[in-house]
Amino acid sequence: MEIKKRNSLVLPFIVMMYTSYINAQTSDDAKNLLHQIFDVSGYNKAVRPTYEQTTPTVVIIDFHLTSIIDFDSQKETFTTSGYLIVYWFDYYLQWTSANYGDLTSIFIPQDNVWKPDLSLQNGVSELKELGSSSLFVYVRSDGIVFWYPFGIFESTCGIDITFFPFDIQTCTLNFVAWSYTKEEVNVMVESKEIILDQYEENSEWLILGTSVDTLQESGDAVVVFSIKLKRKPLFVLLNIVVPVILLSLLNVCIFVLPAESGEKASFSVTVFLALAVFLTIVTATLPQNSEKVSFLGIYLVVMTVYSTMIVMLTLFTLRLNFRDVDADPIPSWLIKIHVIVEKVRCRRGNKIRPVIMSRTEVPNFETVHTIYSGESTCVINQSTSTRTDDKPKITWNHICNALDFIFFWIFLIATFVTTVAIFSICSKNAV
């Protein structure tokens, strides 16, 4: 009784499996379908799959971006990887699924059926059709054909280097059915944006947004996929911008170095060469564009001009420093500059400065000019001795120190203003 009970449970299960197997889609159904399409019906892939040849074939495409491989700023090329989802209606690839074991879809090699010869219009390399002979198209019984060409797309991309490294670029990938006009093949889009569900984040560029548009003005139907990119500036800031700013400040410190050290000339030339090296590095990374110039390049050129002027002024003051007062008397206008600088130092330091007097005469305090600064008194020698032919003993070294003081503040203020002005303009573009 138990054995009979078990058999009564298993038998319906076997019958159900056998019945489903009989009604399943077999390889013979697929062979018969392909035989019907290509041998009996005589499918020709050279014929556009529309019964009325005066009616355009509508092709819908979407672009899935997977990664940004490279953005060569100097060559102005944009390399991405991704794939397209392309589908259209093929009048000659329809069948009644009930006649072929309810076969509702089939895969066919892409070279065996008609497909739009989509090409990257703004590609860098040779113009070639998308896809590969190893790919298949997915065909449904209602005549809808799906095609998934993938690849690495290298396109041109004009770069605006004005605000480098805070620049924002917009690159496009233009796909067109190359052999057909829009009256024959009308390429359209379904999604208004590039699909980024499989996108891998890039370490140098951040995607701000994407858009899709179709251009119907020309004879061809062109689909334009636009990608708006923002550069991540941290690498450039740490390796170029910050060292250049520090070098610019170091350049001004040349005037703090005493002439007696014997290192002023070599120090100034070294800083000049360092700025020239950074200018070469930045130039090598940017495209050779004569229409637009980056603010960073302008800043480096300005700092190089400042450095050139500093080197020339340093050499000039060094020659003055080693002059003899008796052989080369100091002009009166330089003495006035020295006196003014001493007064400024007194007010700035709020302290008593030593009196510069003649070696042989005691200063007449009735003729000494005093400048009050708070509670302290600063005394600048403009004394005259009892002898009318005796003058204050001011050396060329004093003149050079006064000139260094003036040059230091002039170039420090100029460097600060230039740096703040240029990088504030660039940073506004990044907001």
Secondary structure, 3 states (H helix, E strand, C coil): CHHHHHHHHHHHHHHHHHHHHHHCCCHHHHHHHHHHHHHHCCCCCCCCCCCCCCCCEEEEEEEEEEEEEEEECCCCEEEEEEEEEEEEECCCCCCCHHHHCCCCEEEEEHHHCCCCCEEECCECCCCCECCCCCCEEEEECCCEEEECCEEEEEEECCCCCCCCCCCEEEEEEEEEECCCCCCCEEEEECCCCCECCCCCCCCCEEEEEEEEEEECCCCCCEEEEEEEEEECCHHHHHHHHHHHHHHHHHHHHHHHCCHHHCCHHHHHHHHHHHHHHHHHHHHHHCCCCCCCCCHHHHHHHHHHHHHHHHHHHHHHHHHHHCCCCCCCCCCHHHHHHHHHHHHHHHHHHCCCCCCCCCCCCCCCCCCCEEEEECCEEEEECCCCCCCCCCCCCCCHHHHHHHHHHHHHHHHHHHHHHHHHHHHHHHHHHHC
